[in-house]
Amino acid sequence: MQDRAYAVFEEQQKNRGIDLEHVKSKLKSIEVETPSWGYGDSGTRFKVFKQEGVPRDPFEKFEDAAQVHKLTGICPSVAIHIPWDKVDDYDKLKRHAASLGVRIGAVNPNLFQEDDYIFGSVTNSNPAVRRKATDHLLECVQIARTVGSDALSLWFADGTNYPGQADIRKRKAWMQEALTEMYQAMDPAMRMLIEYKFFEPAFYHTDLADWGMAFNLANKLGPQAQVLVDTGHHPQGTNVEHIVAYLLDEEKLGGFHFNSRKYADDDLIVGSANPYELFLIFYQILEAAADTNAGVRRTADHIAYMIDQSHAIEPKIPAMLRSVLNVQTQYAKALLVNFDEVREAQARQDVLGAEDAVRSAYEIDVTPLLVALREEQGLPADPMKAYLQSGYGESILPRGKGGASW
């Protein structure tokens, strides 16, 4: 039945002018990093809901993450968050990850959970607090060096709640001062990925409120600094694909934190609220990957795809699997866009023709393609079903409640 379904799919795509071998090659090469914190207990501002079987330490987080990679084949790295994932021996953690078939990915400093940071971390008016925060950034550079990570992912909760609370321009200068010191400490192969958020937990202003502020700061720091786009960190109605295209053209798009939102930074499963947006993001990236400008192509080909979610009520590993599979599905659909057809319609100023050439790819059922791809790779045709039947979820229940949390 599956062979027949794929044969029909293959013929349909051939008639559309799509090279399926190229599509499968791209699908095999994409990597989606999962976050260590996505496997631990998390919740809302009101409560953290404890679940049985969640990891009790970073080593168990990697064991759970390895299950996602084992079933999907596209999640070979795991982001860590310091101090949530602080250990005495990072070489030991690195070896543990390797023994499971994964590696340590981006290092994320935490500058928002200590009492000293109530009025900001690197933008705090108290120089002692700014020094403490900057030292933590430098600590994370050293951790990245130790574990072999080439990415430092930065998000700051810094901001204010009321007009007049603080000097916004001074805070801007302090932010640049701290990140300059961190940038100068980085190895040449490392990248600084600067994330932004227009509100929460600060409600009057945040020091890095939008992509333009992150872009400006990255430009001032240098080529190793790029912008990280979190798909939940925008006002309602924002055209995220436009931001993606702009940053690609400026060669400053460094990575994504994928999640889904309905109202604000909801941190829901990727693609659960607006899968078409995710598809259109990949459409812009793939278009840039074929650009005549080598710098734009290089930027599109070196994007760090990462998941960042709060699985507050969902079982952790199945929720992560669903996110990864949703990313893979929308990437597959974007690979089926006939870009020649789009460009020809654009040249004719055929509005409906160009729109149809993009949308029609989104409407294709890529299940036969993904099943065939997984069979070629020796992966389960249905990773979610395979996980639920594996017994792994039951095997970790003896960990009990009270595992690692945010």
Long-range contacts (C-beta under 8 A, 24 or more apart in sequence): 2-368, 2-371, 2-372, 2-375, 2-381, 5-367, 5-368, 5-371, 6-368, 6-369, 6-371, 6-372, 8-368, 9-368, 9-369, 13-336, 16-336, 16-338, 17-338, 17-340, 17-341, 18-336, 18-338, 20-369, 22-335, 23-332, 23-335, 23-336, 23-369, 24-369, 24-372, 24-373, 24-376, 26-331, 26-335, 27-328, 27-331, 27-332, 27-335, 27-369, 27-370, 27-373, 28-73, 28-373, 28-377, 30-74, 30-305, 30-328, 30-331, 31-74, 31-75, 31-76, 31-77, 31-305, 32-74, 32-75, 32-258, 32-305, 32-306, 32-307, 32-324, 32-327, 32-328, 33-75, 33-77, 33-78, 33-79, 33-105, 33-106, 33-304, 33-305, 33-306, 33-307, 34-65, 34-68, 34-69, 34-75, 34-77, 34-78, 34-79, 34-306, 34-307, 34-320, 34-324, 35-78, 35-79, 35-81, 35-108, 35-306, 35-307, 35-308, 35-309, 36-61, 36-62, 36-65, 36-78, 36-79, 36-80, 36-81, 36-84, 36-85, 37-61, 37-81, 37-84, 37-406, 38-307, 38-308, 38-309, 38-310, 38-311, 38-316, 38-319, 38-320, 39-64, 39-65, 39-316, 39-317, 39-320, 40-84, 40-316, 40-403, 40-404, 40-405, 40-406, 41-403, 41-404, 41-405, 41-406, 42-310, 42-311, 42-312, 42-405, 42-406, 43-310, 43-312, 43-406, 44-310, 44-312, 48-312, 48-405, 48-406, 49-312, 49-313, 50-401, 50-402, 50-403, 50-405, 51-315, 51-316, 51-401, 51-403, 52-397, 52-399, 52-400, 52-401, 53-393, 53-396, 53-397, 53-398, 53-399, 53-400, 53-403, 54-316, 54-399, 54-401, 54-403, 54-404, 54-405, 55-399, 55-403, 55-404, 56-399, 56-402, 56-403, 56-404, 57-87, 57-404, 58-85, 58-87, 58-93, 58-404, 59-87, 59-93, 59-96, 60-396, 60-399, 60-403, 60-404, 61-85, 61-404, 62-93, 62-96, 62-97, 62-100, 62-102, 63-100, 64-316, 64-317, 64-396, 65-100, 65-102, 65-320, 66-100, 66-101, 66-102, 67-317, 67-387, 67-390, 67-392, 68-317, 68-320, 68-321, 68-324, 69-101, 69-102, 70-101, 71-321, 71-379, 71-380, 71-383, 71-386, 71-387, 72-321, 72-324, 72-325, 72-328, 72-379, 72-383, 73-374, 73-377, 73-379, 74-324, 74-328, 75-102, 75-324, 76-101, 76-102, 76-103, 77-102, 77-103, 77-104, 77-105, 77-106, 78-102, 78-103, 78-104, 78-105, 79-105, 79-106, 79-107, 79-108, 79-153, 79-306, 80-104, 80-105, 80-106, 80-107, 80-108, 80-143, 80-147, 81-108, 81-110, 82-107, 82-108, 82-109, 82-110, 82-136, 82-139, 82-140, 82-143, 83-110, 84-110, 84-404, 84-406, 90-143, 90-146, 90-147, 91-146, 91-147, 93-147, 94-146, 94-147, 94-148, 103-148, 104-147, 104-148, 104-149, 105-149, 105-151, 105-304, 105-306, 106-149, 106-151, 106-152, 106-153, 106-193, 106-255, 106-304, 106-306, 107-140, 107-143, 107-144, 107-147, 107-149, 107-151, 107-152, 107-153, 108-140, 108-152, 108-153, 108-154, 108-155, 109-136, 109-137, 109-139, 109-140, 109-152, 109-154, 110-136, 111-136, 111-137, 111-156, 111-157, 111-158, 112-156, 112-157, 112-201, 113-406, 117-157, 117-158, 119-166, 120-158, 120-159, 120-166, 120-171, 120-207, 121-156, 121-157, 121-158, 122-156, 122-158, 122-174, 122-175, 122-177, 122-178, 122-179, 123-156, 123-158, 123-166, 123-171, 123-172, 123-174, 123-175, 123-207, 124-158, 124-174, 125-166, 125-167, 125-170, 130-174, 130-178, 133-178, 134-178, 134-181, 134-182, 137-178, 137-179, 137-181, 137-182, 138-181, 138-182, 138-185, 141-182, 141-185, 141-186, 141-190, 144-190, 145-187, 149-190, 150-189, 150-190, 150-191, 151-190, 151-191, 151-193, 151-255, 151-304, 152-182, 152-186, 152-190, 152-191, 152-192, 152-193, 153-193, 153-195, 153-228, 153-255, 153-257, 153-304, 153-306, 154-179, 154-192, 154-193, 154-194, 154-195, 154-228, 155-195, 155-197, 155-228, 155-230, 156-206, 156-207, 156-208, 157-201, 157-202, 157-206, 158-202, 158-206, 158-207, 158-208, 159-199, 159-201, 159-202, 159-203, 159-204, 159-205, 159-206, 159-207, 159-209, 160-202, 160-204, 160-205, 161-202, 161-203, 161-204, 162-204, 163-204, 165-204, 168-205, 168-207, 171-207, 172-207, 175-207, 175-208, 175-217, 176-217, 176-220, 176-221, 179-217, 179-221, 179-225, 180-221, 183-221, 183-222, 183-224, 183-225, 186-224, 188-224, 190-224, 191-224, 191-225, 191-226, 191-254, 191-304, 192-218, 192-221, 192-224, 192-225, 192-226, 193-226, 193-227, 193-228, 193-254, 193-255, 193-304, 194-218, 194-225, 194-226, 194-227, 194-228, 194-254, 195-227, 195-228, 195-229, 195-230, 195-233, 195-257, 196-227, 196-230, 196-233, 197-230, 197-233, 197-265, 198-233, 198-234, 198-235, 199-264, 200-264, 200-265, 210-234, 211-243, 211-246, 211-247, 215-247, 215-250, 215-252, 218-252, 218-254, 219-252, 225-254, 226-252, 226-253, 226-254, 226-255, 227-252, 227-253, 227-254, 228-254, 228-255, 228-256, 228-257, 228-304, 229-253, 229-255, 229-256, 229-257, 230-256, 230-257, 230-259, 230-265, 230-308, 231-256, 231-257, 231-258, 231-259, 231-260, 231-261, 231-270, 231-277, 231-278, 231-281, 232-257, 232-259, 232-260, 232-261, 232-264, 232-265, 232-266, 232-267, 233-265, 236-263, 240-277, 240-281, 241-277, 241-280, 241-281, 241-283, 241-284, 244-281, 244-284, 244-285, 245-284, 245-287, 245-288, 248-284, 248-285, 248-288, 248-296, 248-299, 248-300, 249-288, 249-296, 251-295, 251-296, 251-298, 251-299, 252-299, 253-299, 253-300, 253-303, 254-303, 254-304, 255-303, 255-304, 255-305, 255-306, 256-281, 256-303, 256-304, 256-305, 256-306, 257-306, 257-307, 257-308, 258-305, 258-306, 258-307, 258-308, 258-323, 258-327, 259-307, 259-308, 259-309, 259-323, 267-308, 267-309, 267-310, 268-309, 269-309, 269-314, 269-319, 269-322, 269-323, 269-326, 270-307, 270-309, 270-323, 270-324, 270-326, 270-327, 271-323, 271-326, 271-327, 271-329, 271-330, 272-326, 275-326, 275-329, 275-330, 276-362, 278-326, 278-327, 278-330, 279-330, 279-333, 279-334, 279-362, 280-358, 282-330, 282-331, 282-333, 282-334, 282-335, 283-334, 283-337, 283-358, 285-334, 286-334, 286-335, 286-337, 286-339, 287-339, 290-339, 310-406, 315-393, 317-387, 317-392, 317-393, 318-384, 318-387, 318-388, 318-393, 321-383, 321-384, 321-387, 322-384, 325-383, 325-384, 328-370, 329-366, 329-370, 332-366, 332-369, 332-370, 333-361, 333-362, 333-364, 333-366, 334-361, 336-361, 336-364, 336-366, 337-361
